[in-house]
Amino acid sequence: MSEPTGKYSITMPRDIAEAAKARSGPSGLSAYVAAAVARQIERDNLNELITVAEAEHGPVTDDEIQSLRDQLAEARREQNQRGASAA
């Protein structure tokens, strides 16, 4: 069961509204905008968590980020190889 909804009036640039309407598909503009706002709230929450973590532990370095990207890429390669050999 979904959350109750409310009706709101918002103002946005016409070109953005038209682009959103064109992309909204069968679920409609309201659902499209609600999903976009939900994603933005998630991003805002993550940014707040990052700020708190960096204040406590210091910022993440570019080397640390690259190391984690390398680990992720390696894990994906291994997963793909396992999937290919299972087929």
C-alpha positions as CSV (number, residue, x, y, z in Angstrom):
1,M,0.0,0.0,0.0
2,S,1.4,3.4,-0.9
3,E,1.6,6.5,1.2
4,P,-1.2,9.0,1.2
5,T,-0.8,11.8,-1.3
6,G,-1.4,15.5,-1.2
7,K,-2.0,18.0,-3.9
8,Y,0.6,20.8,-4.2
9,S,1.2,23.7,-6.5
10,I,4.8,24.2,-7.7
11,T,6.4,26.7,-10.1
12,M,9.2,25.7,-12.4
13,P,10.6,26.9,-15.7
14,R,8.3,26.0,-18.6
15,D,11.1,24.1,-20.6
16,I,11.8,21.9,-17.6
17,A,8.1,21.2,-17.0
18,E,7.6,20.3,-20.7
19,A,10.6,18.0,-20.8
20,A,9.4,16.3,-17.6
21,K,5.9,15.9,-19.1
22,A,7.3,14.5,-22.3
23,R,9.4,11.9,-20.3
24,S,6.8,11.1,-17.7
25,G,5.2,8.2,-19.6
26,P,2.1,6.4,-18.5
27,S,2.7,7.0,-14.8
28,G,2.2,10.7,-15.4
29,L,3.9,14.0,-14.5
30,S,3.1,13.8,-10.8
31,A,4.8,10.4,-10.4
32,Y,7.7,11.6,-12.4
33,V,8.2,14.7,-10.3
34,A,7.7,12.7,-7.1
35,A,10.4,10.3,-8.1
36,A,12.8,13.1,-9.0
37,V,12.2,14.8,-5.6
38,A,12.7,11.5,-3.8
39,R,16.0,11.0,-5.6
40,Q,17.1,14.5,-4.6
41,I,16.2,13.9,-1.0
42,E,18.3,10.7,-1.0
43,R,21.2,12.6,-2.5
44,D,20.8,15.4,0.1
45,N,20.8,12.7,2.9
46,L,23.9,11.1,1.5
47,N,25.7,14.4,1.3
48,E,24.8,15.1,4.9
49,L,26.3,11.6,5.9
50,I,29.4,12.4,3.9
51,T,29.8,15.7,5.6
52,V,29.5,14.1,9.1
53,A,31.9,11.2,8.2
54,E,34.5,13.6,6.7
55,A,34.3,15.8,9.8
56,E,34.9,12.8,12.0
57,H,37.5,10.9,9.8
58,G,38.8,13.4,7.3
59,P,38.1,13.6,3.6
60,V,38.5,10.6,1.3
61,T,41.5,11.0,-0.8
62,D,41.6,10.5,-4.6
63,D,43.9,7.5,-4.1
64,E,41.4,5.9,-1.8
65,I,38.6,6.5,-4.3
66,Q,40.7,5.0,-7.2
67,S,41.6,2.0,-5.1
68,L,37.9,1.3,-4.4
69,R,37.0,1.8,-8.0
70,D,39.7,-0.7,-9.0
71,Q,38.4,-3.2,-6.4
72,L,34.8,-2.8,-7.8
73,A,36.0,-3.3,-11.4
74,E,37.9,-6.4,-10.4
75,A,34.9,-7.8,-8.5
76,R,32.7,-7.2,-11.6
77,R,35.2,-8.9,-13.8
78,E,35.3,-11.9,-11.5
79,Q,31.5,-12.0,-11.4
80,N,31.3,-11.8,-15.2
81,Q,33.8,-14.6,-15.5
82,R,31.9,-16.8,-13.1
83,G,28.7,-16.1,-15.0
84,A,30.2,-16.9,-18.3
85,S,31.7,-20.2,-17.1
86,A,28.4,-21.2,-15.5
87,A,26.5,-20.8,-18.8
